[in-house]
Amino acid sequence: MLGNLIASLDDPKVAMALFAAFDEPVLLARLAAAADASGRLPSEIVGAAVRNFVDTASEDHWTQLIGLMNRAKDPGLAAMRAILEKSLPGTKGI
């Protein structure tokens, strides 16, 4: 489930639809700022941030993420939100 969601982030429409599902203006503003600063599309920032987390997260971060997913109504969405909150500039996250 989470793996399929991560793999689908290569599609810019999927990445932005996922982000829109959060309905969090502050997180959207942080994404826009990161995109502006890097000169990349917001969908590229989303995909890169999630893949970077997957590649570099500590065991503690994964444990926290799994716990968060277990308590969520939509585990995939909860995981993506937590990853992006941690990964985008201006946050401490998970």
Backbone atoms as SQL, in Angstrom:
CREATE TABLE atoms (id INTEGER PRIMARY KEY, chain TEXT, resi INTEGER, resn TEXT, atom TEXT, x REAL, y REAL, z REAL);
INSERT INTO atoms VALUES
  (1, 'A', 1, 'MET', 'N', 0.824, -1.181, 0.000),
  (2, 'A', 1, 'MET', 'CA', 0.000, 0.000, 0.000),
  (3, 'A', 1, 'MET', 'C', 0.872, 1.251, 0.000),
  (4, 'A', 2, 'LEU', 'N', 1.716, 1.439, 0.996),
  (5, 'A', 2, 'LEU', 'CA', 2.575, 2.611, 1.055),
  (6, 'A', 2, 'LEU', 'C', 3.563, 2.602, -0.105),
  (7, 'A', 3, 'GLY', 'N', 4.085, 1.433, -0.437),
  (8, 'A', 3, 'GLY', 'CA', 5.022, 1.321, -1.549),
  (9, 'A', 3, 'GLY', 'C', 4.386, 1.730, -2.865),
  (10, 'A', 4, 'ASN', 'N', 3.142, 1.331, -3.081),
  (11, 'A', 4, 'ASN', 'CA', 2.440, 1.715, -4.309),
  (12, 'A', 4, 'ASN', 'C', 2.222, 3.224, -4.366),
  (13, 'A', 5, 'LEU', 'N', 1.886, 3.794, -3.242),
  (14, 'A', 5, 'LEU', 'CA', 1.678, 5.235, -3.178),
  (15, 'A', 5, 'LEU', 'C', 2.974, 5.978, -3.482),
  (16, 'A', 6, 'ILE', 'N', 4.057, 5.539, -2.901),
  (17, 'A', 6, 'ILE', 'CA', 5.355, 6.172, -3.148),
  (18, 'A', 6, 'ILE', 'C', 5.737, 6.047, -4.620),
  (19, 'A', 7, 'ALA', 'N', 5.549, 4.867, -5.197),
  (20, 'A', 7, 'ALA', 'CA', 5.886, 4.659, -6.607),
  (21, 'A', 7, 'ALA', 'C', 5.046, 5.554, -7.515),
  (22, 'A', 8, 'SER', 'N', 3.815, 5.830, -7.136),
  (23, 'A', 8, 'SER', 'CA', 2.934, 6.643, -7.983),
  (24, 'A', 8, 'SER', 'C', 3.285, 8.127, -7.936),
  (25, 'A', 9, 'LEU', 'N', 4.158, 8.532, -7.024),
  (26, 'A', 9, 'LEU', 'CA', 4.520, 9.943, -6.911),
  (27, 'A', 9, 'LEU', 'C', 5.325, 10.443, -8.105),
  (28, 'A', 10, 'ASP', 'N', 5.762, 9.536, -8.989),
  (29, 'A', 10, 'ASP', 'CA', 6.437, 9.969, -10.213),
  (30, 'A', 10, 'ASP', 'C', 5.475, 10.683, -11.149),
  (31, 'A', 11, 'ASP', 'N', 4.193, 10.458, -10.978),
  (32, 'A', 11, 'ASP', 'CA', 3.168, 11.131, -11.776),
  (33, 'A', 11, 'ASP', 'C', 2.837, 12.449, -11.078),
  (34, 'A', 12, 'PRO', 'N', 3.137, 13.588, -11.720),
  (35, 'A', 12, 'PRO', 'CA', 2.886, 14.881, -11.072),
  (36, 'A', 12, 'PRO', 'C', 1.437, 15.071, -10.630),
  (37, 'A', 13, 'LYS', 'N', 0.486, 14.533, -11.382),
  (38, 'A', 13, 'LYS', 'CA', -0.926, 14.674, -11.002),
  (39, 'A', 13, 'LYS', 'C', -1.211, 13.942, -9.700),
  (40, 'A', 14, 'VAL', 'N', -0.617, 12.770, -9.530),
  (41, 'A', 14, 'VAL', 'CA', -0.807, 11.991, -8.294),
  (42, 'A', 14, 'VAL', 'C', -0.184, 12.735, -7.119),
  (43, 'A', 15, 'ALA', 'N', 1.031, 13.232, -7.321),
  (44, 'A', 15, 'ALA', 'CA', 1.732, 13.934, -6.235),
  (45, 'A', 15, 'ALA', 'C', 0.937, 15.144, -5.769),
  (46, 'A', 16, 'MET', 'N', 0.418, 15.919, -6.694),
  (47, 'A', 16, 'MET', 'CA', -0.319, 17.111, -6.301),
  (48, 'A', 16, 'MET', 'C', -1.713, 16.783, -5.763),
  (49, 'A', 17, 'ALA', 'N', -2.348, 15.731, -6.271),
  (50, 'A', 17, 'ALA', 'CA', -3.643, 15.315, -5.722),
  (51, 'A', 17, 'ALA', 'C', -3.476, 14.854, -4.281),
  (52, 'A', 18, 'LEU', 'N', -2.400, 14.137, -4.025),
  (53, 'A', 18, 'LEU', 'CA', -2.100, 13.701, -2.661),
  (54, 'A', 18, 'LEU', 'C', -1.934, 14.910, -1.759),
  (55, 'A', 19, 'PHE', 'N', -1.160, 15.859, -2.217),
  (56, 'A', 19, 'PHE', 'CA', -0.901, 17.043, -1.405),
  (57, 'A', 19, 'PHE', 'C', -2.175, 17.833, -1.172),
  (58, 'A', 20, 'ALA', 'N', -3.013, 17.933, -2.184),
  (59, 'A', 20, 'ALA', 'CA', -4.282, 18.659, -2.045),
  (60, 'A', 20, 'ALA', 'C', -5.202, 17.970, -1.034),
  (61, 'A', 21, 'ALA', 'N', -5.101, 16.662, -0.922),
  (62, 'A', 21, 'ALA', 'CA', -5.947, 15.906, 0.008),
  (63, 'A', 21, 'ALA', 'C', -5.662, 16.271, 1.464),
  (64, 'A', 22, 'PHE', 'N', -4.488, 16.803, 1.740),
  (65, 'A', 22, 'PHE', 'CA', -4.151, 17.192, 3.113),
  (66, 'A', 22, 'PHE', 'C', -4.994, 18.373, 3.570),
  (67, 'A', 23, 'ASP', 'N', -5.327, 19.287, 2.646),
  (68, 'A', 23, 'ASP', 'CA', -6.091, 20.482, 2.966),
  (69, 'A', 23, 'ASP', 'C', -5.461, 21.238, 4.129),
  (70, 'A', 24, 'GLU', 'N', -4.144, 21.477, 4.008),
  (71, 'A', 24, 'GLU', 'CA', -3.400, 22.202, 5.033),
  (72, 'A', 24, 'GLU', 'C', -2.649, 23.356, 4.381),
  (73, 'A', 25, 'PRO', 'N', -3.202, 24.569, 4.468),
  (74, 'A', 25, 'PRO', 'CA', -2.591, 25.720, 3.802),
  (75, 'A', 25, 'PRO', 'C', -1.135, 25.978, 4.211),
  (76, 'A', 26, 'VAL', 'N', -0.804, 25.759, 5.472),
  (77, 'A', 26, 'VAL', 'CA', 0.570, 26.014, 5.920),
  (78, 'A', 26, 'VAL', 'C', 1.533, 25.053, 5.234),
  (79, 'A', 27, 'LEU', 'N', 1.164, 23.792, 5.140),
  (80, 'A', 27, 'LEU', 'CA', 2.010, 22.808, 4.476),
  (81, 'A', 27, 'LEU', 'C', 2.123, 23.127, 2.984),
  (82, 'A', 28, 'LEU', 'N', 1.036, 23.562, 2.370),
  (83, 'A', 28, 'LEU', 'CA', 1.051, 23.952, 0.959),
  (84, 'A', 28, 'LEU', 'C', 1.968, 25.155, 0.746),
  (85, 'A', 29, 'ALA', 'N', 1.936, 26.107, 1.658),
  (86, 'A', 29, 'ALA', 'CA', 2.813, 27.278, 1.556),
  (87, 'A', 29, 'ALA', 'C', 4.277, 26.869, 1.682),
  (88, 'A', 30, 'ARG', 'N', 4.569, 25.927, 2.565),
  (89, 'A', 30, 'ARG', 'CA', 5.948, 25.441, 2.708),
  (90, 'A', 30, 'ARG', 'C', 6.397, 24.730, 1.439),
  (91, 'A', 31, 'LEU', 'N', 5.493, 23.974, 0.818),
  (92, 'A', 31, 'LEU', 'CA', 5.819, 23.316, -0.442),
  (93, 'A', 31, 'LEU', 'C', 6.111, 24.351, -1.521),
  (94, 'A', 32, 'ALA', 'N', 5.276, 25.370, -1.617),
  (95, 'A', 32, 'ALA', 'CA', 5.480, 26.417, -2.620),
  (96, 'A', 32, 'ALA', 'C', 6.810, 27.129, -2.398),
  (97, 'A', 33, 'ALA', 'N', 7.143, 27.411, -1.150),
  (98, 'A', 33, 'ALA', 'CA', 8.417, 28.069, -0.848),
  (99, 'A', 33, 'ALA', 'C', 9.603, 27.184, -1.228),
  (100, 'A', 34, 'ALA', 'N', 9.498, 25.894, -0.936),
  (101, 'A', 34, 'ALA', 'CA', 10.584, 24.967, -1.292),
  (102, 'A', 34, 'ALA', 'C', 10.740, 24.860, -2.803),
  (103, 'A', 35, 'ALA', 'N', 9.620, 24.848, -3.513),
  (104, 'A', 35, 'ALA', 'CA', 9.663, 24.783, -4.974),
  (105, 'A', 35, 'ALA', 'C', 10.284, 26.052, -5.546),
  (106, 'A', 36, 'ASP', 'N', 9.871, 27.210, -5.047),
  (107, 'A', 36, 'ASP', 'CA', 10.436, 28.476, -5.510),
  (108, 'A', 36, 'ASP', 'C', 11.934, 28.544, -5.248),
  (109, 'A', 37, 'ALA', 'N', 12.340, 28.125, -4.055),
  (110, 'A', 37, 'ALA', 'CA', 13.763, 28.191, -3.689),
  (111, 'A', 37, 'ALA', 'C', 14.626, 27.273, -4.543),
  (112, 'A', 38, 'SER', 'N', 14.068, 26.156, -4.951),
  (113, 'A', 38, 'SER', 'CA', 14.861, 25.181, -5.706),
  (114, 'A', 38, 'SER', 'C', 14.684, 25.302, -7.218),
  (115, 'A', 39, 'GLY', 'N', 13.667, 26.046, -7.646),
  (116, 'A', 39, 'GLY', 'CA', 13.391, 26.160, -9.073),
  (117, 'A', 39, 'GLY', 'C', 12.787, 24.894, -9.663),
  (118, 'A', 40, 'ARG', 'N', 12.201, 24.066, -8.800),
  (119, 'A', 40, 'ARG', 'CA', 11.577, 22.819, -9.246),
  (120, 'A', 40, 'ARG', 'C', 10.072, 22.917, -9.075),
  (121, 'A', 41, 'LEU', 'N', 9.363, 22.030, -9.756),
  (122, 'A', 41, 'LEU', 'CA', 7.914, 21.974, -9.621),
  (123, 'A', 41, 'LEU', 'C', 7.545, 21.417, -8.248),
  (124, 'A', 42, 'PRO', 'N', 6.427, 21.854, -7.687),
  (125, 'A', 42, 'PRO', 'CA', 5.986, 21.305, -6.405),
  (126, 'A', 42, 'PRO', 'C', 5.861, 19.776, -6.425),
  (127, 'A', 43, 'SER', 'N', 5.380, 19.221, -7.532),
  (128, 'A', 43, 'SER', 'CA', 5.251, 17.760, -7.601),
  (129, 'A', 43, 'SER', 'C', 6.609, 17.074, -7.513),
  (130, 'A', 44, 'GLU', 'N', 7.643, 17.694, -8.046),
  (131, 'A', 44, 'GLU', 'CA', 8.997, 17.136, -7.945),
  (132, 'A', 44, 'GLU', 'C', 9.496, 17.184, -6.502),
  (133, 'A', 45, 'ILE', 'N', 9.159, 18.252, -5.808),
  (134, 'A', 45, 'ILE', 'CA', 9.554, 18.389, -4.400),
  (135, 'A', 45, 'ILE', 'C', 8.887, 17.296, -3.571),
  (136, 'A', 46, 'VAL', 'N', 7.600, 17.054, -3.805),
  (137, 'A', 46, 'VAL', 'CA', 6.878, 16.019, -3.061),
  (138, 'A', 46, 'VAL', 'C', 7.537, 14.662, -3.273),
  (139, 'A', 47, 'GLY', 'N', 7.742, 14.276, -4.532),
  (140, 'A', 47, 'GLY', 'CA', 8.351, 12.978, -4.834),
  (141, 'A', 47, 'GLY', 'C', 9.741, 12.844, -4.246),
  (142, 'A', 48, 'ALA', 'N', 10.556, 13.878, -4.398),
  (143, 'A', 48, 'ALA', 'CA', 11.928, 13.833, -3.890),
  (144, 'A', 48, 'ALA', 'C', 11.959, 13.758, -2.364),
  (145, 'A', 49, 'ALA', 'N', 11.086, 14.517, -1.714),
  (146, 'A', 49, 'ALA', 'CA', 11.058, 14.516, -0.244),
  (147, 'A', 49, 'ALA', 'C', 10.680, 13.143, 0.296),
  (148, 'A', 50, 'VAL', 'N', 9.695, 12.524, -0.314),
  (149, 'A', 50, 'VAL', 'CA', 9.257, 11.202, 0.159),
  (150, 'A', 50, 'VAL', 'C', 10.334, 10.154, -0.108),
  (151, 'A', 51, 'ARG', 'N', 10.908, 10.168, -1.302),
  (152, 'A', 51, 'ARG', 'CA', 11.965, 9.190, -1.605),
  (153, 'A', 51, 'ARG', 'C', 13.187, 9.392, -0.714),
  (154, 'A', 52, 'ASN', 'N', 13.523, 10.640, -0.419),
  (155, 'A', 52, 'ASN', 'CA', 14.656, 10.907, 0.475),
  (156, 'A', 52, 'ASN', 'C', 14.381, 10.355, 1.869),
  (157, 'A', 53, 'PHE', 'N', 13.155, 10.537, 2.355),
  (158, 'A', 53, 'PHE', 'CA', 12.804, 9.984, 3.661),
  (159, 'A', 53, 'PHE', 'C', 12.953, 8.466, 3.649),
  (160, 'A', 54, 'VAL', 'N', 12.414, 7.835, 2.627),
  (161, 'A', 54, 'VAL', 'CA', 12.472, 6.373, 2.524),
  (162, 'A', 54, 'VAL', 'C', 13.927, 5.898, 2.537),
  (163, 'A', 55, 'ASP', 'N', 14.789, 6.622, 1.849),
  (164, 'A', 55, 'ASP', 'CA', 16.194, 6.218, 1.737),
  (165, 'A', 55, 'ASP', 'C', 17.021, 6.504, 2.985),
  (166, 'A', 56, 'THR', 'N', 16.612, 7.498, 3.785),
  (167, 'A', 56, 'THR', 'CA', 17.485, 7.943, 4.868),
  (168, 'A', 56, 'THR', 'C', 16.887, 7.856, 6.273),
  (169, 'A', 57, 'ALA', 'N', 15.619, 7.521, 6.403),
  (170, 'A', 57, 'ALA', 'CA', 14.969, 7.537, 7.717),
  (171, 'A', 57, 'ALA', 'C', 15.598, 6.520, 8.666),
  (172, 'A', 58, 'SER', 'N', 15.706, 6.932, 9.898),
  (173, 'A', 58, 'SER', 'CA', 16.233, 6.043, 10.940),
  (174, 'A', 58, 'SER', 'C', 15.167, 5.024, 11.340),
  (175, 'A', 59, 'GLU', 'N', 15.582, 4.002, 12.065),
  (176, 'A', 59, 'GLU', 'CA', 14.621, 3.015, 12.570),
  (177, 'A', 59, 'GLU', 'C', 13.586, 3.689, 13.470),
  (178, 'A', 60, 'ASP', 'N', 14.027, 4.676, 14.244),
  (179, 'A', 60, 'ASP', 'CA', 13.117, 5.391, 15.126),
  (180, 'A', 60, 'ASP', 'C', 12.045, 6.130, 14.315),
  (181, 'A', 61, 'HIS', 'N', 12.453, 6.775, 13.223),
  (182, 'A', 61, 'HIS', 'CA', 11.475, 7.465, 12.380),
  (183, 'A', 61, 'HIS', 'C', 10.478, 6.484, 11.781),
  (184, 'A', 62, 'TRP', 'N', 10.961, 5.324, 11.333),
  (185, 'A', 62, 'TRP', 'CA', 10.056, 4.314, 10.761),
  (186, 'A', 62, 'TRP', 'C', 9.091, 3.791, 11.824),
  (187, 'A', 63, 'THR', 'N', 9.581, 3.579, 13.023),
  (188, 'A', 63, 'THR', 'CA', 8.723, 3.096, 14.104),
  (189, 'A', 63, 'THR', 'C', 7.632, 4.118, 14.407),
  (190, 'A', 64, 'GLN', 'N', 8.001, 5.390, 14.480),
  (191, 'A', 64, 'GLN', 'CA', 7.026, 6.445, 14.720),
  (192, 'A', 64, 'GLN', 'C', 6.010, 6.510, 13.581),
  (193, 'A', 65, 'LEU', 'N', 6.501, 6.365, 12.350),
  (194, 'A', 65, 'LEU', 'CA', 5.618, 6.431, 11.190),
  (195, 'A', 65, 'LEU', 'C', 4.614, 5.275, 11.193),
  (196, 'A', 66, 'ILE', 'N', 5.072, 4.092, 11.497),
  (197, 'A', 66, 'ILE', 'CA', 4.183, 2.923, 11.546),
  (198, 'A', 66, 'ILE', 'C', 3.129, 3.101, 12.639),
  (199, 'A', 67, 'GLY', 'N', 3.535, 3.613, 13.788),
  (200, 'A', 67, 'GLY', 'CA', 2.575, 3.882, 14.860),
  (201, 'A', 67, 'GLY', 'C', 1.522, 4.880, 14.432),
  (202, 'A', 68, 'LEU', 'N', 1.953, 5.932, 13.763),
  (203, 'A', 68, 'LEU', 'CA', 1.030, 6.942, 13.262),
  (204, 'A', 68, 'LEU', 'C', 0.065, 6.327, 12.257),
  (205, 'A', 69, 'MET', 'N', 0.570, 5.494, 11.363),
  (206, 'A', 69, 'MET', 'CA', -0.276, 4.844, 10.357),
  (207, 'A', 69, 'MET', 'C', -1.295, 3.911, 11.010),
  (208, 'A', 70, 'ASN', 'N', -0.892, 3.214, 12.060),
  (209, 'A', 70, 'ASN', 'CA', -1.793, 2.284, 12.736),
  (210, 'A', 70, 'ASN', 'C', -2.982, 2.996, 13.383),
  (211, 'A', 71, 'ARG', 'N', -2.794, 4.242, 13.760),
  (212, 'A', 71, 'ARG', 'CA', -3.868, 4.999, 14.414),
  (213, 'A', 71, 'ARG', 'C', -4.723, 5.793, 13.430),
  (214, 'A', 72, 'ALA', 'N', -4.324, 5.868, 12.172),
  (215, 'A', 72, 'ALA', 'CA', -4.987, 6.741, 11.200),
  (216, 'A', 72, 'ALA', 'C', -6.138, 6.046, 10.468),
  (217, 'A', 73, 'LYS', 'N', -7.134, 6.829, 10.104),
  (218, 'A', 73, 'LYS', 'CA', -8.220, 6.311, 9.265),
  (219, 'A', 73, 'LYS', 'C', -7.708, 6.026, 7.855),
  (220, 'A', 74, 'ASP', 'N', -6.809, 6.873, 7.361),
  (221, 'A', 74, 'ASP', 'CA', -6.192, 6.689, 6.044),
  (222, 'A', 74, 'ASP', 'C', -4.688, 6.610, 6.261),
  (223, 'A', 75, 'PRO', 'N', -4.146, 5.404, 6.452),
  (224, 'A', 75, 'PRO', 'CA', -2.727, 5.254, 6.791),
  (225, 'A', 75, 'PRO', 'C', -1.767, 5.847, 5.759),
  (226, 'A', 76, 'GLY', 'N', -2.063, 5.670, 4.478),
  (227, 'A', 76, 'GLY', 'CA', -1.177, 6.203, 3.451),
  (228, 'A', 76, 'GLY', 'C', -1.104, 7.716, 3.486),
  (229, 'A', 77, 'LEU', 'N', -2.260, 8.347, 3.610),
  (230, 'A', 77, 'LEU', 'CA', -2.312, 9.799, 3.680),
  (231, 'A', 77, 'LEU', 'C', -1.613, 10.304, 4.936),
  (232, 'A', 78, 'ALA', 'N', -1.825, 9.632, 6.040),
  (233, 'A', 78, 'ALA', 'CA', -1.171, 10.025, 7.293),
  (234, 'A', 78, 'ALA', 'C', 0.343, 9.908, 7.174),
  (235, 'A', 79, 'ALA', 'N', 0.809, 8.846, 6.534),
  (236, 'A', 79, 'ALA', 'CA', 2.251, 8.656, 6.353),
  (237, 'A', 79, 'ALA', 'C', 2.836, 9.748, 5.480),
  (238, 'A', 80, 'MET', 'N', 2.173, 10.048, 4.375),
  (239, 'A', 80, 'MET', 'CA', 2.679, 11.084, 3.469),
  (240, 'A', 80, 'MET', 'C', 2.717, 12.440, 4.150),
  (241, 'A', 81, 'ARG', 'N', 1.667, 12.771, 4.916),
  (242, 'A', 81, 'ARG', 'CA', 1.636, 14.044, 5.636),
  (243, 'A', 81, 'ARG', 'C', 2.803, 14.125, 6.624),
  (244, 'A', 82, 'ALA', 'N', 3.014, 13.069, 7.380),
  (245, 'A', 82, 'ALA', 'CA', 4.095, 13.073, 8.368),
  (246, 'A', 82, 'ALA', 'C', 5.462, 13.190, 7.695),
  (247, 'A', 83, 'ILE', 'N', 5.638, 12.476, 6.603),
  (248, 'A', 83, 'ILE', 'CA', 6.916, 12.538, 5.887),
  (249, 'A', 83, 'ILE', 'C', 7.158, 13.942, 5.360),
  (250, 'A', 84, 'LEU', 'N', 6.152, 14.540, 4.752),
  (251, 'A', 84, 'LEU', 'CA', 6.328, 15.880, 4.198),
  (252, 'A', 84, 'LEU', 'C', 6.495, 16.927, 5.288),
  (253, 'A', 85, 'GLU', 'N', 5.779, 16.779, 6.388),
  (254, 'A', 85, 'GLU', 'CA', 5.965, 17.716, 7.495),
  (255, 'A', 85, 'GLU', 'C', 7.390, 17.657, 8.028),
  (256, 'A', 86, 'LYS', 'N', 7.976, 16.472, 8.015),
  (257, 'A', 86, 'LYS', 'CA', 9.357, 16.323, 8.469),
  (258, 'A', 86, 'LYS', 'C', 10.338, 16.818, 7.420),
  (259, 'A', 87, 'SER', 'N', 10.031, 16.598, 6.162),
  (260, 'A', 87, 'SER', 'CA', 10.997, 16.818, 5.090),
  (261, 'A', 87, 'SER', 'C', 11.040, 18.238, 4.539),
  (262, 'A', 88, 'LEU', 'N', 9.923, 18.914, 4.527),
  (263, 'A', 88, 'LEU', 'CA', 9.911, 20.268, 3.952),
  (264, 'A', 88, 'LEU', 'C', 10.579, 21.257, 4.897),
  (265, 'A', 89, 'PRO', 'N', 11.258, 22.245, 4.351),
  (266, 'A', 89, 'PRO', 'CA', 11.915, 23.251, 5.202),
  (267, 'A', 89, 'PRO', 'C', 10.927, 23.912, 6.159),
  (268, 'A', 90, 'GLY', 'N', 11.423, 24.205, 7.347),
  (269, 'A', 90, 'GLY', 'CA', 10.624, 24.900, 8.339),
  (270, 'A', 90, 'GLY', 'C', 9.857, 23.981, 9.272),
  (271, 'A', 91, 'THR', 'N', 10.318, 22.746, 9.430),
  (272, 'A', 91, 'THR', 'CA', 9.591, 21.784, 10.255),
  (273, 'A', 91, 'THR', 'C', 10.543, 20.888, 11.026),
  (274, 'A', 92, 'LYS', 'N', 10.001, 20.290, 12.048),
  (275, 'A', 92, 'LYS', 'CA', 10.742, 19.281, 12.790),
  (276, 'A', 92, 'LYS', 'C', 10.118, 17.907, 12.545),
  (277, 'A', 93, 'GLY', 'N', 8.807, 17.850, 12.306),
  (278, 'A', 93, 'GLY', 'CA', 8.109, 16.612, 11.933),
  (279, 'A', 93, 'GLY', 'C', 8.248, 15.456, 12.890),
  (280, 'A', 94, 'ILE', 'N', 8.082, 14.269, 12.327),
  (281, 'A', 94, 'ILE', 'CA', 8.037, 12.996, 13.052),
  (282, 'A', 94, 'ILE', 'C', 8.905, 13.018, 14.272);
